[in-house]
Amino acid sequence: MRHLVLVARPTPSGVDERSLAALAGRVAERAGRPVRVAYLDQADPSVAAVLDEIAARATGIGGAHDVEGADEVVLVPLALPVDPYLRTWTARAAAHWRESRGATLRVLLSPPPATAPGMAALLADLALGDAAPVTTSPGAFRSPAWSVRDDPARHLLVCRGPRCTVYGAGDTHRALAAAARGRDVLVTPIGCLGPCNLGPLVIDNPAGDWHEAVDAERARALVGDPDAPA
């Protein structure tokens, strides 16, 4: 059984998870095989988390082989036009996962969808399709809300780059956000900070302190959660 994994990168404003799930469903229906969605960075589930789940089904849970288990997985870097960063780091994430897990699951990387035969014709056909006029109000550009600056006592920047995401930055981000509720603390996910092997990384401003290998327990302690382990 070959599984497909559509690997996406959220934009700075996030990602439309519903449309990605719908796309995965349509691809699964057409391909006649399981299709999952993973994120290289900024969001969950990560490439490693999805590969973990597929590998668990392949080896069987509780010793019994799962009939839906995969023999191999094809990772599809989902970008138009081609995003070399997405493709390169998807391959690196998969290589790290295979080495760190000692996995035997075969992992393949698809060609960029933008290079698929017929893609140019498909896009050209949009010029002949039913396009709708733009009726959106430009008022959002003038909203006073965008002139209000939030100045919290602390601003925690959480790295959600590809490597920190693989190292568990999703759990770190969620733990920080939960612990910060009701406190004068703002938690913001950001892109790669550089020293990725020390991740998950958190920068505590305005002090400017860097915190390395911040797992969920350390995250709660960092915010001052009294229930966090010492």
C-alpha positions, 0 to 999 in steps of 0.5 A: 500500500502506498500512502500520499502525504501532501506537505504544505507551508502555511502563509504568515496569516495561517492556512485554510485547513478545511480546503486542504482536507477537502483537497486530500479527500478528492485526491484520495478518491481519485487515487484510491489510496490514503492521503494525509496532510502534513506541514513543514513548519508553523503548523501541525501535524508535522511531517515527522508526526504523520510519518510516525502515525503511518509507520505505526499502522504499517507495523501494526498496533498491539502486534496485529498488522493493520490492513491500512498500513503503508509499505511506502509513503510519497511526500508531495511538496504542495506549492505553486509555483515550485518552492525549492525551500519546501521541497528541500526541507521536506526531504531533510525532515523525512531523512531526519525522521528515518534516521532518528526512528530507525524506520524501515518504511520507504519514503519517496518524494514526488516531483513538484506539482507545478511541473506536472503535465497539463498544469499550464493548460489547467491554469490557462483554462481559468481565463475562460472560466466563471470568474467573479467580480471583486466586490470586497470592501477596502475598509479593512485597510483603513480600520483603526484596529490596525493602529493599536499596538499591544505592549505586553510585559513579556513577548515570547517568540516561538520558533516554528521553523522546519527543524524546531517543528520536528523537535516538538515546537508545536507542543511548546507553542500550545503550552506557552499559549495556554499558560499565558492566558490571563497574564500580560504575556503575548506568545507569537510563532515566528520563522526560523531563528538559526541555531535549529539544533538547540530547538525548540527555541523561545526568545523572551522579550524585552529581556532578550533571553534565549531559551533552548530545548523548550519542551511543554513542561519547560514552556509552562515553567517559563511563563510562571505556571505554578503547576509546572514541574520544577 
